[in-house]
Amino acid sequence: MPFHRTIRQKISELPSKLPKLILAKEKPLKAEELAAARAYIEKFWPKLTRSHAKDDDTLVGLPNPYLVPAFERDHEFDFNEFYYWDSYFMVQGLLDEPHKKLVIGILENLVSLYKRFGIIPNASRTYLMGHSNPPFLTSFIFDVYETYHPGDKWLKSMIEVAKDEYVTVWMGQTKPYAHQIYEGLSRYYDINYIHDLAEAESGWDMTPRFNRKCLNYLPIDLNSLLYKYETDFLKAAEILGKKAEADKWQEVAHRRRYTIDRLMWNELRGLYYDYNYIKRSRSSVASLAAYYPMWAGMASQKHAARLVKSLRKFEKRGGLTTTDAPQVNILVPGATPTQWAYPNGWAPLHFIVVKGLQRYGYHEDARRIALKWISTNLTWFNKHGIFLEKYNVVSPSKPPAKGIYPSQTGFGWTNAIFERFCREYIDK
């Protein structure tokens, strides 16, 4: 009995001790330790740059040069097409004067695709027109506006395109864009009405979040992004002196926030969850999508504080896991691989979380997570000479869990977020 009591006592102590192990401070990184990796990234951008002004078979022509997600010579999985949400995250490491022409040109490419096809497709391929990608257009517009100061006339013209995309695509209720589906909230969708293709629109292909029935869910990340659109429209209206329009967008955003909090916030667990509107219930899968409301500025201070406490569910030695726990299906032969899940960590999600923490004043938490992510990337680079599209943050020395397509190296958004975090936390 004493032995059993001792075991039970040690187990009961684990939860309180574990966060201390996870959150322990690491040796500070010095700029010279990062120099080789950052030089590699700067030299790698030309390898990711493409120019295709005219249509070529299934590849859609674009007016300006653009970046592809990855490049590896003689790799079985090659990129030549331009991707929507990849592009947004790649430019986060390029928002400076030397890359001004490239960054603005990439944004103009997105606008060009919308004007031509009535949708910003997943990528610039004719066979990828059935769905879009997570909508970051207004965020991209304001990044350019605030970095390069192109003027209010430019802002007005760009925001008008974003408004049209918002109304036509993301608030559409019928084919080909049946996104808005329940209580004014939207889902991921594909014109073919196939769950897996709707999941591809989420960018999280594949993930346990939607239980392979993505069309049935109101995703917390998508609806936070649309809240961000609405508050960006408000911001633009204020800049352009349109008070009545600003008031309208404030009301629209407030209504979305209220509905999201009612349907998706779990007070007991301190997280937002995707909502299955068919079953009228929240998902049971905890994921980093829950932190989009902080990034978008939608979370209340009270909810933000709970979300910060809930980081312990995801924070591991190498960074943040995409979901909070291993999935049962990884043990099932023939099951679809879910790379957007535990134990993998992804650069764009680390960016979203860090920016959300910064926005609400949790600067030490943001710094800790950003430096963990830098360290994981750097350690792999120092050993293997490459950056990966994703990392095993539970066991950083091991490869990440595989997905439905071959693992990539290179890698555009990893390179960009690494560089962005270095500028913010090493250079400054």
Secondary structure, DSSP 8 states (H G I E B T S, - for coil): -HHHHHHHHHHHHHHHHHHHHHT-------HHHHHHHHHHHHHHHHHHEE---S-BTTB---SS-EE-S---TT-SS---S-BHHHHHHHHTT--SGGGHHHHHHHHHHHHHHHHHHSS--SBSBGGG-S------HHHHHHHHHHHH---HHHHHHHHHHHHHHIIIIIT--STT---EEETTEE----TT--HHHHHHHTT--S-GGGTT-GGGEE-HHHHHHHHHHHHHHHHHHHHTT-HHHHHHHHHHHHHHHHHHHHHHEETTTTEE--EETTTTEE-S--BGGGGHHHHTT-S-HHHHHHHHHGGGGTEETTEE-SBSS--GGGGSTT-----SSTTEEEHHHHHHHHHHHHHTT-HHHHHHHHHHHHHHHHHHHHHHS--BSEEESSSTTS-----SS---BS-HHHHHHHHHHHIIIII-
